Amino acid sequence: MTLRFTKIDDLTRRDHWHLTPEDRCFFPGVYTARAGYAFSETNNFISNFKKSPERRRLPEWRYKGEAIGKVASMFRDALPEEWLRTVTLVPIPPSKVKDDPLYDDRMLRMLQALGRGLEVDIRELILQRESMAAAHESENRPSPQDLIENYYIDEAIAEPPPTAVALFDDLLTVGAHFKAAQAVIEPRYPDVPTAGIFIARRLPGPSMSRILSSEPEIVSRELAKKESSDADMEAHAD
C-alpha cells in the first residue's frame, strides 16, 4: 500500500492548537482518540509502534519491530528519494534520555531502516537534559516551553549545517513537541526551513472535541486523562 501524505490545513489545525498557519506538517494516517487499539488499523498500528520498553520480554514485543519496519518501508515508498537526499532527517526526542531504561529509540530505528542503502543525512540533532514523564503518565501535559528548556542541540554532530530539516514523530497531538523541536533548531540554523512528518495525526474523541476551544490548561488536563485511558486499553494491542 502506498501512503498519501496530507498537509495540516485550516480545517485540521484546530485539533493541534500549538501549530500556526506557517507550520508545514504532513501525515498519512488518522488515529482516533478514546477509541482503543481495535478501532482501526491505524489505532492498532500506532499502539504497536509505541509499545513501551517495559514490555520488551513479552511475546507481543515483536509487533513493535514489525511496526517499525513497516513504517520505514511505507515512508521510503512514499517520500521522493530526491527529497530524502536533500534534507536532514531528525527524530523528535522520546520522553526518556538515552541512559534511561525506558528510552525508546523507535523513531531513530525507523529512520535508519528508511535510509538503508540511500545517501541520506539522519541525525539525532536534538537531545534532552533529563527524562520527562510520558504524556499518559502525567496529569499535566508539557508545554512547548517546558520541552524547549529540556531540549538542546548535540553540537558534536551539528556540522555541516543542514539545508532543510524534517522533524519526524509518530503521532501529532497538540503539536507541542514539534513546536519545541522547531524552536531549538531554528536559532541554531536560522535560514533553514523545517517541516514535520508524522505517521498519523490524532483525531480527538467526542469529549475532547467539545473542549478544544477551552483554555490550554483545561485542554492539557483532559489530554492527560485521555491518554492515560488510551494507554490502559492499548497495552495489549497486537
C-alpha positions in Angstrom: 0.0 0.0 0.0 1.4 3.4 -1.0 0.9 6.2 1.5 -0.5 9.6 0.6 0.6 12.5 2.8 -1.9 15.2 3.8 -0.8 18.6 5.0 -2.3 20.1 8.1 -4.5 23.0 7.0 -7.0 25.4 8.4 -9.6 22.7 8.9 -7.4 20.3 10.8 -5.1 22.7 12.6 -7.7 23.4 15.4 -7.1 19.8 16.6 -3.4 20.6 17.0 -3.6 24.0 18.6 0.1 24.8 19.1 0.6 24.8 15.3 0.4 28.0 13.3 -0.5 28.6 9.6 3.2 28.9 8.8 4.0 25.3 10.0 4.3 22.6 7.4 3.2 19.3 8.9 2.3 16.2 7.0 0.7 12.9 7.9 -0.8 9.8 6.1 -2.9 8.3 8.8 -5.6 9.3 11.4 -5.6 7.9 14.9 -8.9 8.2 16.7 -8.6 9.1 20.4 -10.6 7.4 23.1 -11.4 4.5 20.7 -8.9 1.9 21.7 -6.5 -0.1 19.6 -9.2 -2.2 18.0 -11.0 0.7 16.5 -8.9 0.9 13.3 -5.8 -0.3 11.6 -4.1 3.0 12.4 -5.0 2.8 16.0 -3.7 -0.7 16.3 -0.6 0.2 14.3 0.3 3.2 16.5 -0.3 1.2 19.6 2.3 -1.4 18.4 4.8 1.3 17.3 4.7 3.0 20.7 4.9 -0.1 22.9 6.9 0.7 26.0 10.3 -1.0 26.5 8.7 -2.3 29.7 7.1 -4.9 27.5 10.3 -6.0 25.9 10.3 -9.5 27.4 6.6 -10.2 26.4 5.6 -12.1 23.3 3.8 -9.0 22.0 7.1 -7.1 21.7 7.7 -8.5 18.2 4.8 -6.4 17.0 6.8 -3.2 17.7 9.7 -4.3 15.5 7.2 -5.2 12.8 5.6 -1.8 13.0 8.9 0.0 12.8 9.9 -1.9 9.7 6.5 -1.4 8.1 6.6 2.4 8.6 10.1 2.6 7.2 9.1 0.7 4.1 6.0 2.7 3.5 7.7 6.0 4.1 10.5 5.0 1.8 8.0 4.2 -1.0 6.0 7.4 -0.4 8.7 10.0 0.1 10.6 11.1 -3.0 14.2 9.8 -3.0 15.5 13.2 -4.3 13.8 14.9 -1.3 15.3 12.4 1.1 18.7 13.1 -0.2 18.4 16.9 0.3 17.0 17.1 3.8 18.4 16.2 7.2 16.1 13.7 8.9 15.8 14.4 12.7 13.7 12.3 15.1 11.9 14.3 17.7 13.2 13.0 21.1 11.1 10.5 23.1 10.2 11.2 26.7 13.3 9.5 28.2 17.0 10.2 27.9 19.3 7.6 26.3 20.6 6.1 29.6 17.1 5.7 31.0 16.0 2.0 31.0 12.7 3.1 29.3 14.5 5.0 26.5 12.6 4.2 23.2 14.6 4.8 20.0 11.7 3.8 17.7 11.8 6.9 15.6 15.6 6.7 15.1 15.3 3.0 14.2 12.6 3.7 11.7 14.7 6.4 10.0 17.8 4.2 9.9 15.7 1.5 8.2 14.2 4.0 5.8 17.6 5.3 4.8 19.3 2.0 4.5 21.1 1.9 1.1 20.4 5.5 0.4 22.7 8.6 0.8 20.6 10.3 3.5 21.5 12.5 6.4 20.0 11.1 9.6 21.0 12.9 12.8 19.8 12.9 16.4 20.3 16.7 16.5 18.0 17.2 19.5 18.7 15.6 22.8 17.1 16.0 26.3 18.8 17.1 29.5 16.6 14.8 31.6 13.8 12.3 31.3 10.2 13.5 31.3 7.0 11.7 32.1 5.3 10.4 29.0 2.0 12.3 28.4 -0.1 9.4 29.6 1.9 9.2 32.9 1.4 12.8 33.9 -1.6 14.9 34.9 -0.2 17.9 33.2 1.0 17.7 29.6 4.3 19.5 29.0 4.0 22.9 27.2 6.3 23.8 24.3 8.3 26.0 26.7 8.8 23.0 29.2 10.1 21.0 26.3 12.3 23.8 24.9 14.0 24.1 28.3 14.8 20.4 28.3 16.0 20.2 24.7 19.4 21.0 23.3 21.4 20.7 20.1 24.0 17.9 20.0 26.9 20.1 18.9 29.1 17.0 18.2 27.0 16.4 15.1 25.7 19.9 14.3 28.0 20.4 11.4 27.8 20.6 8.4 24.6 22.7 8.7 21.6 21.2 7.1 19.9 22.8 4.1 16.5 21.7 5.3 15.2 19.8 8.4 12.4 17.2 8.5 11.3 16.5 12.1 9.8 13.0 12.4 7.5 11.8 15.1 4.8 9.1 15.3 1.7 10.9 16.5 0.7 14.6 16.1 -1.4 15.5 19.1 -1.4 19.2 20.1 1.8 20.0 18.4 3.9 20.8 21.5 6.8 18.5 20.7 7.0 19.7 17.1 7.0 23.4 18.1 9.6 22.8 20.8 11.9 20.9 18.4 11.4 23.6 15.8 12.2 26.3 18.3 15.5 24.7 19.2 16.5 24.0 15.6 15.7 27.5 14.1 18.1 29.6 16.3 20.9 27.2 15.5 20.1 27.2 11.8 18.2 30.5 11.3 17.8 30.2 7.5 17.0 26.5 7.3 13.3 25.5 6.7 11.7 22.9 8.9 8.8 20.5 8.3 7.1 17.9 10.4 6.5 14.3 9.2 4.1 12.2 11.3 2.7 8.6 10.9 -0.7 9.9 11.9 -2.5 12.9 13.4 -4.7 12.3 16.4 -8.4 12.9 15.8 -9.9 14.0 19.1 -12.7 11.8 20.6 -16.1 13.3 21.2 -15.4 14.7 24.7 -12.1 16.3 23.5 -13.8 18.0 20.6 -16.1 19.8 22.9 -13.2 21.3 24.9 -10.7 22.2 22.2 -11.8 25.9 22.3 -11.2 26.0 26.1 -8.2 27.4 27.9 -4.9 25.5 27.3 -4.7 24.4 31.0 -8.1 22.7 30.7 -7.1 21.0 27.4 -3.9 19.8 29.0 -5.7 18.2 31.9 -8.2 16.5 29.6 -5.4 15.2 27.3 -3.6 13.7 30.2 -6.8 11.9 31.3 -7.5 10.7 27.8 -4.0 9.4 27.2 -4.0 7.5 30.5 -7.2 5.8 29.4 -5.8 5.0 26.0 -2.6 3.6 27.5 -4.6 1.1 29.6 -6.7 0.0 26.6 -3.8 -0.3 24.2 -1.2 -2.1 26.3 -2.5 -5.4 24.8 -2.6 -4.4 21.1 -1.4 -6.9 18.6 
